[in-house]
Amino acid sequence: MKKLIFALILGFLAIQFETQAACTIKYKSNLRGDATTHSSIVSALPKYTPLVILEKNGDWFKVKGMKFEGWLFHSLLDENLECMSLKDTANAFCPTKNEQHKRAIEYNEGFKVLRKEIGCNLVLDRNRRQLWLNNTNVFPETASMKIRFN
């Protein structure tokens, strides 16, 4: 009985502290220094930039990317999409998917995840091209990026 209660408590804590992630959905989303449209623009984020949500203030979300932090208005992001960036672009493409179109991958480029396989993700870039990318060194490092076996 004690083991069951301990497991339930650990499960509850894991749910409480799970990282919330989101993606930018507009072609260009202005990341701001504060939660107001009058605040200075920190960066212009392209479509499918993966983000970790740090806090919420009304209609604004404080978010963090690989190399930035700031505020985005709620209409610029979607918490239901899964997006990723590669931390290392040297081995970007999935080695088991030889028959695919390849192109240069930019550091910090965002991709919408369409399908996950062991070691690879089928992704969509901001120009609607599909690619198979290596998923061993991705941002964000959330539980949602792991493969679920049904």
C-alpha positions as CSV (number, residue, x, y, z in Angstrom):
1,M,0.0,0.0,0.0
2,K,2.8,2.4,0.9
3,K,4.4,1.7,-2.5
4,L,1.2,2.5,-4.3
5,I,0.8,5.8,-2.5
6,F,4.4,6.7,-3.2
7,A,4.0,5.9,-6.9
8,L,0.8,8.0,-7.1
9,I,2.7,11.0,-5.4
10,L,5.6,10.7,-7.9
11,G,3.2,10.5,-10.8
12,F,1.4,13.6,-9.6
13,L,4.7,15.5,-9.2
14,A,5.8,14.5,-12.7
15,I,2.6,15.9,-14.1
16,Q,2.9,19.1,-12.2
17,F,6.5,19.7,-13.4
18,E,6.2,18.5,-17.0
19,T,7.6,21.1,-19.4
20,Q,5.0,22.9,-21.4
21,A,6.0,23.4,-25.0
22,A,4.5,25.4,-27.9
23,C,5.3,26.4,-31.4
24,T,5.1,29.7,-33.3
25,I,2.5,29.6,-36.0
26,K,2.9,32.8,-37.9
27,Y,5.4,33.4,-40.7
28,K,7.1,36.0,-38.3
29,S,6.3,36.3,-34.6
30,N,7.7,39.3,-32.6
31,L,9.3,38.2,-29.4
32,R,9.1,41.1,-26.9
33,G,11.0,42.1,-23.8
34,D,7.8,42.5,-21.8
35,A,4.2,41.5,-22.0
36,T,3.0,44.5,-24.0
37,T,2.9,45.5,-27.7
38,H,4.7,48.7,-26.7
39,S,7.7,46.8,-25.4
40,S,10.8,46.5,-27.6
41,I,11.1,43.6,-30.0
42,V,13.8,41.2,-28.9
43,S,13.7,38.9,-31.9
44,A,11.5,38.0,-34.9
45,L,10.8,34.2,-34.7
46,P,10.0,32.2,-37.8
47,K,7.2,29.8,-38.2
48,Y,7.5,26.5,-36.2
49,T,10.0,27.8,-33.7
50,P,9.9,25.5,-30.7
51,L,9.4,27.1,-27.3
52,V,9.2,26.2,-23.7
53,I,6.5,28.1,-21.8
54,L,7.8,29.6,-18.6
55,E,4.8,31.6,-17.4
56,K,1.5,33.2,-18.5
57,N,0.4,36.8,-17.9
58,G,-3.1,37.4,-19.3
59,D,-2.9,36.8,-23.0
60,W,0.9,36.8,-23.0
61,F,3.3,33.9,-22.6
62,K,6.9,34.2,-21.3
63,V,8.8,31.7,-23.5
64,K,12.3,30.4,-23.8
65,G,14.0,29.0,-26.9
66,M,17.5,27.6,-27.4
67,K,19.2,31.0,-27.2
68,F,16.5,33.5,-26.3
69,E,13.8,34.4,-23.8
70,G,10.9,36.9,-24.0
71,W,7.1,37.4,-24.3
72,L,4.7,36.3,-27.1
73,F,1.1,37.2,-27.5
74,H,-1.2,34.1,-27.4
75,S,-2.3,34.3,-31.0
76,L,1.3,33.8,-32.2
77,L,1.7,30.3,-30.7
78,D,0.0,26.9,-30.5
79,E,0.4,24.7,-27.5
80,N,-1.1,21.7,-29.4
81,L,1.6,21.4,-32.1
82,E,4.9,19.6,-31.6
83,C,7.9,21.4,-33.0
84,M,11.6,20.8,-32.8
85,S,15.0,22.4,-33.6
86,L,18.3,20.6,-33.9
87,K,21.0,21.5,-31.5
88,D,23.7,20.2,-33.9
89,T,23.1,20.3,-37.6
90,A,26.2,18.3,-38.6
91,N,24.2,15.0,-38.7
92,A,20.8,16.5,-39.3
93,F,19.3,13.8,-41.6
94,C,18.1,10.4,-40.5
95,P,20.6,7.8,-41.8
96,T,17.9,5.2,-42.3
97,K,15.9,7.4,-44.7
98,N,18.2,7.5,-47.8
99,E,15.5,8.3,-50.4
100,Q,14.6,11.8,-49.4
101,H,15.2,15.4,-50.5
102,K,18.0,16.9,-48.5
103,R,18.9,20.6,-48.0
104,A,21.0,22.7,-45.7
105,I,19.6,22.9,-42.2
106,E,20.0,26.2,-40.3
107,Y,21.0,26.3,-36.7
108,N,17.9,27.1,-34.6
109,E,15.5,26.4,-37.5
110,G,12.1,25.2,-36.4
111,F,10.2,22.2,-37.7
112,K,6.6,20.9,-37.2
113,V,6.8,17.2,-36.1
114,L,4.5,15.1,-38.3
115,R,5.6,11.6,-37.3
116,K,8.0,10.0,-34.8
117,E,10.1,6.9,-35.3
118,I,13.0,5.5,-33.3
119,G,15.9,7.9,-34.0
120,C,14.0,9.9,-36.6
121,N,11.2,12.4,-37.0
122,L,9.3,13.2,-40.2
123,V,9.0,17.0,-40.0
124,L,7.6,19.9,-42.0
125,D,9.6,23.1,-42.6
126,R,8.2,26.6,-42.9
127,N,8.1,26.2,-46.7
128,R,5.9,23.0,-46.3
129,R,8.7,20.6,-47.4
130,Q,8.9,17.3,-45.6
131,L,12.2,15.9,-44.2
132,W,13.3,13.1,-42.1
133,L,15.6,14.5,-39.3
134,N,17.6,12.8,-36.6
135,N,15.9,13.3,-33.3
136,T,18.8,12.4,-30.9
137,N,19.8,16.0,-30.2
138,V,16.7,18.2,-30.3
139,F,15.2,21.2,-28.6
140,P,13.0,21.1,-26.5
141,E,14.0,18.1,-24.5
142,T,10.5,17.3,-23.4
143,A,8.7,14.0,-22.8
144,S,6.5,14.7,-25.9
145,M,9.5,14.4,-28.2
146,K,9.9,10.7,-27.1
147,I,8.3,8.0,-29.0
148,R,5.2,6.5,-27.5
149,F,4.5,2.8,-28.2
150,N,0.8,2.1,-28.4
